[in-house]
Amino acid sequence: MDLLNTLVDKGLRRELPTREEALAVLATSDDDVLDVVAAAGRVRRQWFGRRVKLNYLVNLKSGLCPEDCSYCSQRLGSTAGILKYTWLKPDEASQAAAAGLAGGAKRVCLVASGRGPTDRDVDRVAGTIKAIKDQNEGVEVCACLGLLSDGQAERLREAGADAYNHNLNTSEGTYGEITTTHTYADRVDTVQKAHAAGLSACSGLIAGMGESDEDLVDVVFSLRELDPDSVPVNFLIPVEGTPLAKEWNLTPQRCLRILAMVRFVCPDVEVRIAGGREVHLRTMQPLALHLANSIFLGDYLTTEGQAGKADLEMIADAGFEVEGAGQVTLPEHRATAAGGCGSAAGGGCGSHEDSGCGSHEGGGVCGSAPAATPAAAAPAVVAGEARTDLVAVRRRGAGTDLAPNA
């Protein structure tokens, strides 16, 4: 296919595709999806080999957010049955982080719900960063706390943070349909503050909120211009009790095309599969490793993820290897570039449950249950049908007395 050959050549040269080429990737048929994956996989291997970076989420403060992000189970007015708790103490957060690090993660992502941190909150997080780094030599720490005020990014950097995550989530043209309590420009400003402070910038998107192909291309091109080190790709889980509870727009093939498009537009950037991979990619998750070079290990902020052991087995069975603590994530030309964007600590949180971080791992999904079947037969799986059987609210790990999944 001439389109894919052109995109591979551009990706190997770090050349930006045209909007028409990016749209054409999303428009390819299911019959061509393996060709698309193979082509984008060549670009992924050029810049990241067969390494997979593991990241681990610690939800420092869950629920009760004053923002109205439509996708979020922690939003103002949400009735999702998620865990709700105030700030974890530094030693509690450090213990939670240790589980992920023991499972192979090299980066800990510290997330808190809310519009943005107060200066006191920044002090709290600074103490948590110190506790984690004191007990885990060489660990990378990313903060994801919402909209930043002047000087806060610098204080997080001084405290030892390596990165800051704040997702754009969707295109500028449709952002007001998703959130009204802050703007797209607010989000861009926070990413720029983090970058200017020397933090590795991380910013991504959420697919599946009813957006058009044009919206997806718009936000990914905006991310390319913003130039973060890491682009997390979330796949919306419609959360019962939120405005997007009736959206169920993704198939595994659609998710693979989206990831391929992101790889072609951002060839040398860490592309992370974030929230929703287990629900939407399902048994196609190993194919997605040919497109993305980073995933989250274990559970998410408010929902359970795939078992950590299953993640590690999937990576090995697909012929990939877990990136070691001593390995630099980014290609040399980015890792040695000046400023936070080019730091070796590329990455970030990337889940979209709170208004600041943009994580979506909470709650259930919409759709009717499948029709009853004979006891001896398994229910048929229909493409695009809600898979409520794959969604479970997190009841273990941070904020509970139970061991985490890592």
C-alpha positions in Angstrom: 0.0 0.0 0.0 1.6 3.3 -1.1 0.2 5.2 1.8 1.9 2.9 4.4 5.2 2.9 2.5 5.1 6.7 2.5 4.3 6.9 6.2 7.0 4.4 7.1 9.6 6.5 5.2 8.4 9.7 6.9 8.4 8.0 10.3 12.0 6.8 9.9 13.0 10.4 9.0 10.9 11.9 11.8 9.0 13.8 9.2 5.4 14.9 9.9 2.7 13.2 7.8 0.0 15.3 6.2 -3.4 15.5 7.8 -4.8 13.7 4.8 -2.4 10.8 5.4 -3.2 10.6 9.1 -6.9 10.6 8.3 -6.3 7.8 5.7 -4.8 5.6 8.4 -8.0 5.9 10.5 -10.1 5.2 7.3 -8.4 1.9 6.5 -10.5 -1.2 6.6 -10.4 -4.0 9.1 -9.0 -6.2 6.3 -6.0 -3.9 6.2 -5.4 -3.6 9.9 -2.5 -6.1 10.1 -0.7 -4.2 7.3 -1.2 -1.0 9.2 0.2 -2.5 12.4 3.2 -4.0 10.5 4.0 -0.6 8.9 3.7 1.4 12.2 5.7 -1.4 13.9 8.7 -0.7 11.7 8.7 2.9 13.0 8.3 1.8 16.6 11.2 -0.6 16.3 13.4 2.0 14.7 13.2 4.3 17.7 12.4 2.0 20.6 13.5 -1.5 19.5 11.4 -4.2 21.3 11.5 -2.6 24.7 8.3 -2.0 26.7 8.4 0.6 29.5 6.2 -0.2 32.5 4.6 2.5 34.6 2.7 2.2 37.8 -0.1 4.5 39.0 -0.6 5.5 42.6 -3.9 7.4 43.3 -2.9 9.8 46.1 -6.4 11.4 46.4 -9.5 9.8 45.0 -12.9 11.2 44.1 -14.7 14.4 45.1 -13.4 16.6 42.3 -15.0 20.0 41.6 -14.5 19.8 37.8 -17.1 18.5 35.4 -15.1 16.5 32.9 -17.7 14.3 31.2 -15.6 11.2 31.0 -14.5 11.1 34.7 -15.8 8.9 37.5 -14.4 11.4 40.0 -16.2 14.4 38.5 -18.6 16.8 40.3 -21.9 15.0 40.6 -20.6 11.5 39.7 -22.5 8.6 41.1 -20.0 6.0 40.2 -19.2 3.7 43.1 -15.5 4.4 43.3 -13.2 4.6 46.3 -13.1 8.1 47.8 -10.3 9.2 50.2 -8.2 12.2 50.9 -4.4 12.4 50.6 -2.3 9.3 51.3 0.5 9.8 53.7 4.0 9.7 52.2 4.8 6.3 53.7 1.5 4.9 52.4 2.2 6.2 48.9 5.7 4.8 49.0 4.4 1.4 50.0 2.0 1.4 47.2 4.7 2.4 44.7 7.0 -0.3 46.0 4.6 -3.0 44.8 4.7 -1.7 41.2 8.5 -1.3 41.2 8.8 -4.9 42.5 6.7 -6.0 39.5 9.0 -4.4 37.0 7.8 -0.8 36.7 10.5 1.9 36.3 8.3 4.9 36.7 5.7 5.8 39.4 2.9 8.1 38.5 1.5 10.1 41.4 -2.0 11.2 40.6 -4.5 13.3 42.6 -8.0 14.4 41.7 -9.0 18.0 41.7 -8.7 21.2 39.6 -5.1 21.7 40.6 -2.8 21.6 43.7 -2.6 24.3 46.3 0.9 25.2 47.5 0.3 23.0 50.6 -0.6 20.1 48.2 2.7 20.6 46.4 4.5 20.4 49.7 2.6 17.1 50.4 3.6 15.7 47.1 7.1 16.8 47.5 7.3 14.8 50.7 5.9 11.8 48.9 8.4 12.1 46.1 11.2 12.2 48.6 9.9 9.1 50.4 9.7 7.1 47.2 13.1 8.2 46.0 14.8 7.6 49.3 13.5 4.0 49.4 13.9 3.2 45.7 17.2 4.2 44.0 16.9 5.2 40.4 13.1 5.3 40.3 11.4 7.9 38.0 8.5 9.9 39.4 5.8 11.7 37.4 3.3 14.0 39.0 -0.2 14.4 37.7 -2.0 17.0 39.9 -4.1 19.1 37.6 -3.7 22.7 36.5 -0.5 24.3 37.7 -0.1 27.8 39.0 3.1 29.8 38.5 6.1 28.4 40.3 4.6 25.0 41.2 6.3 23.1 38.3 9.6 24.5 39.5 8.9 23.4 43.1 8.0 19.8 41.9 11.2 19.7 39.9 13.2 20.8 42.9 11.5 18.1 45.0 12.8 15.4 42.6 9.9 15.0 40.1 11.1 13.8 36.7 8.0 14.5 34.7 4.5 16.0 34.7 1.4 14.7 33.0 -1.5 16.7 31.8 -3.6 15.5 28.8 -5.2 17.6 26.1 -7.8 14.8 25.9 -9.6 15.9 22.7 -9.5 18.5 20.0 -9.6 22.2 20.8 -12.8 22.6 18.7 -14.8 20.0 20.7 -13.2 20.5 24.2 -16.1 22.7 25.4 -18.5 19.8 24.8 -16.5 17.6 27.2 -15.6 20.0 30.0 -16.9 23.5 31.0 -15.0 24.3 34.2 -11.7 24.8 32.5 -10.5 25.3 29.0 -8.3 23.6 26.4 -6.0 26.6 26.7 -5.7 25.9 30.4 -4.4 22.5 29.7 -1.9 23.7 27.1 -0.6 26.3 29.6 0.0 23.6 32.2 2.0 21.4 29.8 4.1 24.4 28.8 4.7 25.3 32.5 6.0 21.8 33.2 8.2 21.8 30.1 9.6 25.2 30.9 10.5 24.1 34.5 12.6 21.3 33.1 10.1 18.5 33.7 9.6 15.9 31.1 6.3 16.8 29.5 3.7 14.1 29.1 0.3 14.8 27.3 -2.1 12.6 25.5 -5.7 12.0 24.5 -8.8 10.0 25.1 -10.4 8.2 22.2 -14.0 6.9 22.1 -15.9 10.0 23.4 -17.9 10.3 20.2 -15.2 12.4 18.4 -14.7 12.3 14.7 -11.6 11.2 12.8 -10.9 14.9 12.2 -11.0 15.5 16.0 -8.5 12.7 16.6 -6.1 14.0 14.0 -6.5 17.5 15.3 -5.5 16.6 18.9 -2.6 14.4 17.8 -1.2 17.1 15.5 -1.6 19.6 18.4 0.4 17.2 20.6 3.1 16.9 18.0 3.4 20.7 18.0 3.4 20.8 21.8 6.3 18.2 21.6 5.9 16.1 24.8 8.3 13.3 25.5 5.3 10.9 26.1 1.9 10.6 24.5 -0.5 8.4 26.5 -3.5 7.1 24.5 -6.6 6.4 26.6 -9.6 4.5 25.4 -12.8 5.7 27.1 -14.6 3.3 29.4 -18.1 4.8 29.6 -18.7 5.2 33.3 -22.1 4.6 34.7 -23.2 7.8 36.5 -21.4 10.2 34.1 -22.5 12.1 31.0 -20.6 9.7 28.6 -22.2 6.6 30.1 -23.9 5.8 26.7 -20.8 6.1 24.5 -19.4 2.8 23.3 -17.7 3.5 20.0 -14.5 1.4 19.9 -13.5 -1.9 18.5 -10.1 -3.6 18.8 -9.4 -2.8 15.2 -10.3 0.9 15.7 -8.0 1.1 18.7 -5.1 -0.3 16.7 -5.7 2.2 13.9 -5.7 5.0 16.4 -2.4 3.8 17.9 -0.8 3.5 14.5 -1.9 7.0 13.5 -0.3 8.4 16.8 2.9 6.5 16.1 3.1 7.8 12.5 2.5 11.4 13.7 4.8 11.1 16.8 7.4 8.5 15.6 10.2 9.1 18.2 8.0 9.8 21.2 7.0 7.4 23.9 3.5 6.2 23.0 1.8 4.6 26.0 -1.3 2.5 26.0 -3.2 3.9 29.0 -6.7 3.4 30.4 -9.1 1.1 28.6 -6.7 -1.3 26.9 -8.0 -4.4 28.6 -11.6 -3.5 27.9 -11.2 -2.3 24.3 -8.2 -4.1 22.9 -8.9 -7.3 24.8 -7.2 -10.3 23.1 -5.6 -7.9 20.6 -3.4 -6.3 23.3 -0.2 -8.1 22.1 -0.6 -6.5 18.6 -0.7 -3.1 20.2 2.8 -3.6 21.6 4.0 -3.3 18.0 2.7 0.3 18.0 3.2 1.5 21.6 6.4 1.1 23.6 4.9 1.8 27.1 2.0 0.5 29.2 0.7 0.7 32.8 1.3 -2.3 35.0 -1.6 -3.7 37.1 -4.5 -1.6 38.3 -5.5 2.0 37.3 -6.8 4.8 39.5 -10.4 3.6 40.2 -10.7 0.3 38.2 -8.8 -2.9 38.1 -6.5 -3.6 35.3 -5.1 -6.9 33.9 -3.1 -8.9 36.5 0.5 -7.7 36.6 1.7 -11.3 36.0 -0.5 -11.4 32.8 1.0 -8.2 31.6 4.6 -9.6 31.9 3.6 -12.8 30.3 2.0 -11.0 27.4 5.1 -8.9 26.8 7.4 -12.0 26.8 5.0 -14.1 24.6 4.8 -11.3 22.0 8.6 -11.2 21.7 9.2 -8.0 23.6 11.2 -7.2 26.7 10.6 -5.1 29.7 12.7 -1.9 29.7 15.3 -2.0 32.5 15.9 0.7 35.1 19.3 1.5 33.5 18.0 1.9 30.0 17.1 5.3 28.6 13.5 5.4 27.2 13.9 8.0 24.6 16.0 7.9 21.4 19.4 9.6 21.8 18.5 12.7 19.9 15.6 13.4 22.3 17.3 12.2 25.4 20.2 14.5 25.0 18.2 17.5 23.8 18.1 20.6 26.0 15.1 21.2 28.3 12.5 18.9 29.9 11.1 17.7 26.7 14.3 16.0 25.8 15.1 14.4 29.1 15.8 10.7 29.5 12.9 10.5 31.9 10.2 10.7 29.2 6.8 9.5 30.3 4.1 10.5 32.7 0.8 9.4 34.1 -1.5 9.4 31.2 -4.6 7.9 32.7 -7.7 10.1 32.6 -9.7 9.8 35.7 -9.4 13.3 37.3 -9.8 16.7 35.8 -6.1 17.4 36.0 -4.5 14.1 35.0 -7.3 13.1 32.8 -7.6 9.4 33.8 -10.8 7.4 33.2 -10.4 4.1 34.9 -13.4 4.2 37.0 -16.8 2.7 36.9 -18.9 0.6 34.6 -20.0 0.8 31.1 -23.3 1.1 29.2 -25.1 -1.4 27.1 -27.6 -4.1 27.7 -26.6 -7.6 28.8 -26.3 -10.3 26.1 -29.3 -12.4 25.5 -29.6 -15.6 27.6 -27.8 -18.6 26.2 -28.0 -22.3 27.0 -25.9 -23.2 30.1 -23.4 -25.1 28.0 -22.7 -22.3 25.5 -20.7 -19.1 26.1 -22.4 -15.8 25.2 -21.4 -14.5 21.8 -19.2 -11.4 21.7 -20.4 -8.8 19.2 -18.0 -6.2 17.9 -18.6 -2.9 19.5 -20.8 -4.3 22.3 -20.3 -3.1 25.8 -18.1 -5.5 27.8 -19.2 -4.9 31.4 -17.7 -8.2 32.3 -14.3 -6.7 31.8 -14.8 -3.7 34.1 -14.4 -3.8 37.9 -14.1 -0.9 40.3 -10.7 -1.0 42.2 -11.1 -2.2 45.8 -7.5 -3.0 46.5 -4.2 -1.1 46.7 -3.9 2.6 47.4 -6.6 3.8 49.8 -7.4 0.3 51.1 -6.0 -2.3 53.4 -5.6 -4.9 50.6 -2.5 -5.7 48.7 -2.2 -4.0 45.3 -2.2 -5.7 41.9 1.2 -5.3 40.3 
